[in-house]
Structures are given as structure tokens and as C-alpha cells.
């Protein structure tokens, strides 16, 4: 499921994230990271806040710079504008809403695969793409945020913090990212099962 989810994530990322907005966020984040790098090096030479030795200050400043880059990037909106195709029950769904699948679809998203019933085929084909877009968007937003927080915690730990357990929590949240990829894969499995299922029979009124 992880491999399938990763393939879907790569295929949908360009449809969910606006490249122009992402480039602007990357340029601004890069500029901030350069400033943070210069300030960190200068202040470390003056105060030694990044730790002692030859390797520890380099690692600390590197983690701080990467963390600043990731956090600033995560602060800028990068999603594409919601179009009329993002609808469920006639209501427009924003691309950052991951809970867009109806309860009828939820059983097909579980760990164990099950065939899609003909009467649920149309609902699955409508809701699953919206769910995938939401999961892709959630993953694209959480990744830089959690990476930035983890780098900040790593900088504190490397610099010689005496209470390391306090700064370990961002690393636990990083385990959410593979789970999101797996959920995208399960959604794609349900979509493929719906495509392979027979459509619901159409009922026609008998004419006298």
C-alpha cells in the first residue's frame, strides 16, 4: 500500500499544489534560511551557543537553518484554487479537506480489501478522488512542518540540552507521514476496485 500510495501522491501533487505558489514559498524560505545561517554563525562565534567542539556547532547550525527553511515554507499557502470539479453531494469541497468520503465509502478504505458493491460504485468513484486530494494536500503541508520541528529539536539536542525527552515529540509525529501515504494507497485500491466492479443495474418503468 505504501508503494501504491507514493505513486498516487507523486501523480496528484501537481494537481493539488500550485507550482507558482510553491516556488514563491521556496524562494522566500530560502532567503530566510540564508539570513538564519549568517546570524547563527555570527552569534555562535560570539557566544558559543551552538555547542563546543568542531562538529557539534556545524550540526547545530545546519539543523537550525534547515528547520527555518522548512517552517517558513510550511507557513505559505501553496494549494491550487478549488475548481467546480471538487464536489460531493453538490457541495464544493476544498482540497485540504481529507474527510470528504461518505460513510458508504469508509468500509472500502479499511486494511482488508473488499469488493465494491454495484450500488456503491458511483459513490466510491466520486468520493475517493476527493479523499486522495485531501490526503495529498495534508501530506504536502505536514511534511515541511514536521521536518522543521524535528530539525529544531535536533539542534537543541545536539547543542547539549540536558533534558532530551522534552524535545523528542516531533520525531514521533513524523511517523504520521508514512501512514498518510498508506491511506492514499488504500483509497487508490478502492478506486481501482470500483472501476473493475459492475455498474448498478438501471431500473426502468414498464410502459403499458
C-alpha positions as a printed NumPy array, in Angstrom:
array([[  0.   ,   0.   ,   0.   ],
       [  2.859,   2.366,   0.699],
       [  4.298,   1.975,  -2.801],
       [  0.875,   2.448,  -4.403],
       [  0.165,   5.465,  -2.217],
       [  3.522,   7.009,  -3.082],
       [  2.816,   6.612,  -6.789],
       [ -0.574,   8.307,  -6.412],
       [  0.964,  11.068,  -4.288],
       [  3.525,  11.859,  -6.978],
       [  0.85 ,  11.789,  -9.685],
       [ -1.564,  14.1  ,  -7.839],
       [  0.896,  16.51 ,  -6.25 ],
       [  0.97 ,  18.772,  -9.306],
       [ -2.845,  18.909,  -9.353],
       [ -3.103,  19.791,  -5.662],
       [ -0.139,  22.139,  -5.197],
       [  0.207,  25.275,  -7.305],
       [  3.789,  25.29 ,  -8.72 ],
       [  3.902,  29.092,  -8.812],
       [  2.916,  29.376,  -5.16 ],
       [  5.361,  26.622,  -4.204],
       [  8.231,  28.377,  -5.998],
       [  7.426,  31.675,  -4.29 ],
       [  7.328,  29.966,  -0.906],
       [ 10.625,  28.214,  -1.662],
       [ 12.347,  31.477,  -2.64 ],
       [ 11.164,  33.276,   0.49 ],
       [ 12.059,  30.322,   2.7  ],
       [ 15.492,  30.131,   1.086],
       [ 16.134,  33.824,   1.732],
       [ 15.097,  33.461,   5.367],
       [ 17.311,  30.384,   5.724],
       [ 20.328,  32.327,   4.437],
       [ 19.706,  35.075,   6.996],
       [ 19.287,  32.492,   9.751],
       [ 22.529,  30.796,   8.7  ],
       [ 24.523,  34.04 ,   8.794],
       [ 23.052,  35.129,  12.117],
       [ 23.615,  31.689,  13.645],
       [ 27.259,  31.572,  12.598],
       [ 27.97 ,  35.111,  13.816],
       [ 26.242,  34.671,  17.169],
       [ 27.83 ,  31.273,  17.729],
       [ 31.291,  32.747,  17.226],
       [ 30.444,  35.424,  19.773],
       [ 28.651,  33.334,  22.4  ],
       [ 29.247,  29.654,  21.559],
       [ 25.545,  28.809,  21.884],
       [ 25.745,  26.007,  19.289],
       [ 27.919,  23.823,  21.487],
       [ 31.586,  23.045,  21.913],
       [ 33.953,  21.146,  19.666],
       [ 34.354,  21.163,  15.915],
       [ 31.414,  19.026,  14.76 ],
       [ 28.657,  19.972,  17.195],
       [ 28.361,  23.657,  16.176],
       [ 28.248,  22.707,  12.497],
       [ 25.439,  20.207,  13.104],
       [ 23.509,  22.608,  15.31 ],
       [ 23.675,  25.482,  12.831],
       [ 22.78 ,  23.138,   9.976],
       [ 19.703,  21.834,  11.787],
       [ 18.621,  25.362,  12.677],
       [ 18.993,  26.518,   9.072],
       [ 17.126,  23.541,   7.591],
       [ 14.433,  23.86 ,  10.245],
       [ 13.917,  27.545,   9.45 ],
       [ 13.719,  26.751,   5.739],
       [ 11.084,  24.066,   6.259],
       [  8.986,  26.027,   8.761],
       [  8.866,  29.193,   6.656],
       [  7.914,  27.156,   3.596],
       [  5.097,  25.499,   5.577],
       [  3.684,  28.911,   6.529],
       [  2.841,  29.902,   2.941],
       [ -0.289,  28.68 ,   1.121],
       [  0.579,  26.523,  -1.875],
       [ -2.74 ,  24.876,  -2.776],
       [ -4.438,  25.363,  -6.106],
       [ -7.779,  27.13 ,  -6.108],
       [-10.742,  24.774,  -5.716],
       [-12.491,  24.21 ,  -9.024],
       [-16.061,  23.151,  -9.794],
       [-14.955,  19.519, -10.202],
       [-14.39 ,  19.242,  -6.442],
       [-17.939,  18.465,  -5.414],
       [-19.657,  15.909,  -3.22 ],
       [-23.44 ,  15.841,  -2.967],
       [-23.403,  19.042,  -5.   ],
       [-21.304,  20.884,  -2.394],
       [-17.861,  22.172,  -3.26 ],
       [-15.096,  20.521,  -1.27 ],
       [-11.896,  22.355,  -0.52 ],
       [ -8.736,  20.438,  -1.491],
       [ -7.472,  20.478,   2.099],
       [-10.48 ,  18.565,   3.453],
       [ -9.416,  14.951,   3.817],
       [-12.668,  13.759,   5.458],
       [-14.638,  14.068,   2.245],
       [-15.663,  10.427,   1.778],
       [-19.152,   9.418,   2.804],
       [-19.793,   6.655,   5.337],
       [-20.726,   4.3  ,   2.499],
       [-17.163,   4.513,   1.207],
       [-15.382,   4.   ,   4.544],
       [-15.586,   0.154,   4.593],
       [-13.661,   0.038,   1.317],
       [-10.81 ,   2.041,   2.868],
       [-10.02 ,  -0.454,   5.633],
       [ -6.9  ,  -2.589,   5.839],
       [ -8.59 ,  -5.634,   4.327],
       [ -9.682,  -5.298,   0.727],
       [-13.296,  -5.957,  -0.154],
       [-15.088,  -5.89 ,  -3.497],
       [-17.123,  -2.81 ,  -4.267],
       [-20.859,  -3.418,  -4.433],
       [-22.515,  -2.255,  -7.66 ],
       [-24.755,   0.167,  -5.761],
       [-21.682,   1.807,  -4.181],
       [-19.613,   2.041,  -7.344],
       [-20.616,   5.572,  -8.336],
       [-20.178,   6.907,  -4.797],
       [-16.697,   5.404,  -4.477],
       [-15.62 ,   6.814,  -7.836],
       [-16.895,  10.245,  -6.803],
       [-15.611,  10.435,  -3.233],
       [-12.263,   8.642,  -3.398],
       [-10.577,  11.183,  -5.73 ],
       [-11.64 ,  13.966,  -3.342],
       [-10.289,  11.996,  -0.41 ],
       [ -6.998,  11.417,  -2.224],
       [ -6.631,  15.108,  -2.989],
       [ -7.19 ,  15.933,   0.675],
       [ -4.657,  13.353,   1.837],
       [ -2.088,  14.542,  -0.683],
       [ -2.592,  18.102,   0.47 ],
       [ -2.357,  17.117,   4.13 ],
       [  0.871,  15.243,   3.437],
       [  2.369,  18.135,   1.476],
       [  1.641,  20.512,   4.364],
       [  2.643,  18.288,   7.261],
       [  5.96 ,  17.167,   5.772],
       [  7.787,  20.541,   5.872],
       [  6.156,  21.445,   9.173],
       [  7.203,  18.25 ,  10.954],
       [ 10.638,  18.257,   9.341],
       [ 11.177,  21.819,  10.538],
       [ 10.109,  20.992,  14.083],
       [ 12.26 ,  17.858,  14.096],
       [ 15.286,  19.836,  12.905],
       [ 14.716,  22.399,  15.631],
       [ 14.568,  19.654,  18.252],
       [ 17.68 ,  18.037,  16.792],
       [ 19.505,  21.361,  17.045],
       [ 18.601,  21.635,  20.724],
       [ 19.714,  18.06 ,  21.394],
       [ 22.994,  18.38 ,  19.518],
       [ 23.88 ,  21.682,  21.163],
       [ 23.982,  19.948,  24.559],
       [ 20.447,  20.143,  26.011],
       [ 20.287,  18.211,  29.299],
       [ 16.588,  17.279,  29.059],
       [ 16.371,  15.437,  25.721],
       [ 12.993,  13.773,  26.302],
       [ 11.216,  17.127,  26.153],
       [ 12.395,  17.651,  22.569],
       [ 11.694,  14.184,  21.166],
       [  7.961,  14.643,  20.46 ],
       [  8.351,  15.987,  16.87 ],
       [ 10.101,  12.759,  15.877],
       [  7.082,  10.7  ,  16.974],
       [  4.783,  12.799,  14.777],
       [  6.981,  12.027,  11.783],
       [  5.501,   8.526,  11.856],
       [  2.184,  10.083,  10.717],
       [  3.634,  10.712,   7.277],
       [  4.029,   7.053,   6.168],
       [  0.516,   6.343,   7.478],
       [ -0.897,   9.076,   5.234],
       [  0.861,   7.507,   2.243],
       [ -0.666,   4.129,   3.132],
       [ -4.126,   5.705,   3.352],
       [ -3.667,   7.172,  -0.11 ],
       [ -2.77 ,   3.693,  -1.345],
       [ -5.865,   2.153,   0.225],
       [ -8.02 ,   4.832,  -1.373],
       [ -6.469,   4.054,  -4.754],
       [ -7.109,   0.344,  -4.207],
       [-10.767,   1.135,  -3.553],
       [-10.94 ,   3.285,  -6.672],
       [ -9.458,   0.544,  -8.834],
       [-11.875,  -1.975,  -7.322],
       [-14.766,   0.34 ,  -8.152],
       [-13.592,   0.652, -11.749],
       [-13.498,  -3.136, -12.004],
       [-16.939,  -3.576, -10.43 ],
       [-20.11 ,  -3.89 , -12.466],
       [-22.265,  -0.766, -12.516],
       [-25.538,  -0.784, -10.655],
       [-28.441,  -2.007, -12.783],
       [-30.699,   0.752, -14.02 ],
       [-34.383,   0.438, -13.257],
       [-36.845,   1.426, -15.94 ],
       [-40.567,   1.82 , -15.538],
       [-42.658,  -0.561, -17.529],
       [-44.77 ,   1.124, -20.198],
       [-48.415,  -0.078, -20.537]])
